[in-house]
Amino acid sequence: PYYIDLNQNLYLQAYLHSSDPNLILFVDTCVASPDPHDFNRLAYDIIRNGCVRDSSYVTYHSPYSHFARFKFNAFEFISRHSLVYLRCELVVCRLRDYSSRCYQGCVSRAKRDASS
């Protein structure tokens, strides 16, 4: 566990254990939840499908493409729960493959019409 207080910044870094310099890492989704087994009902989206949902989320540039660095601020969600879990989904792509998911950025999905 990592202990933080409300309104404290949380810095994260993910990296590939690979010596291939032609790989890039992209943070697609990062969700917080008080339940480590359910990231749907009581969940708080920090970033979803590459779209930033939390205004305190910041991406940091890394000189190495196989690193992903970002931060966000501990939010009010934490004050209502003694423990909060994070689940982040990252994508690995080929460097300079501009058709890959890593280069698409925010992907907002079209809403479906529920009418008959």
N, C-alpha and C positions, 0 to 999 in steps of 0.2 A: 504493500500500500504506500501511497504517497499522500502526505497530509498537507492541505492548503487551507487558507482562510478565505472567506467571502471577499470578492473583489481583488484577489491576488491573481497575477498572471501565471498561467501554466504553460511551460515551454515543452514542446515535444519534438522528437527527431526520430525518424525511421530510416533505416538504410538496408540495402541489399548486401548480403554476404556473397558478393560476386566480384571477380576481377575483370569482368567484361566492361570496358569503358563505354560500350555502345548501348547500354541500358539506361532507361530513365524511370524514375519513380513518381507517381502521381497520387495525391490524396483525393480519392473519389468521395468517400462518405465517412463521417465521424459523428457518432451519436452517444449521448450520455443517458444513463438510466440507473435508478436505484436497485433494479433487479438484474443480476448478471445473466439471467436466462431469458429475459424479455426486453427487447429493445424496440418494441412497437407501442405498447399501451402507455406507460409512463415514460416517455422518451423525450429528449430534447435534442433537436438537430443542430449540430454545430456547422456541418457542411454535408450536403446531400446531393449526389449526382454531380459533384464538382461545383455546385452552387452554394455560396456562403450564406448561411442562415443566421449566424450570430455576428453582430456588428463588431465585436471585439476580435474576431478571427483575423489573423495576419499571417501571410506566408513569408518566410525568409529565404532569400536566395542562398544557394549553396554553390560553391565552385565545382562540386562533384555532382553529376547527374543522378547518381545512385543514392542520393540523400534527399529526404523530404523533411523540411523544418517548418514548424508553424507554432503559433501560440494563440491562446484565447484567455479570456478573463473568467475567473470563477464567478458563477452567476447565481441569481436568487434561487435557482433550482437546488443548489447545494444546501441552502439554509433550511430546507424542509425535510432533508434526508441526511442521516448520519453517514451513509456511504453512497458514493456515486461511481458507477463503472463506465468506462469508455470502450466503445467498439469502433475501430476504424478499419475501413476497407481501402486498400491501396492497389494500384494497377501498375504493372511492369510493362514497359513498351520498348521498342527499339528507338534509339536516339535518331531524331530527324525523320521519323516515319509520321508525317503530318496527317495521315489518314487514321492514325491510331487514336484510341480513347484518351491518351495522355495529352494530346494536342487539341482536343475538342473543347476543353474547359467546361463551363456550366452547360449541362444538358437538361433543359426543362422539358418535361414530357407533356404532350398535349392531353387535355382533359377529354374524357369520353362523354358523349351525350347520353344521359340516363333515360331520356324520354323514349317512348315506343315509336 
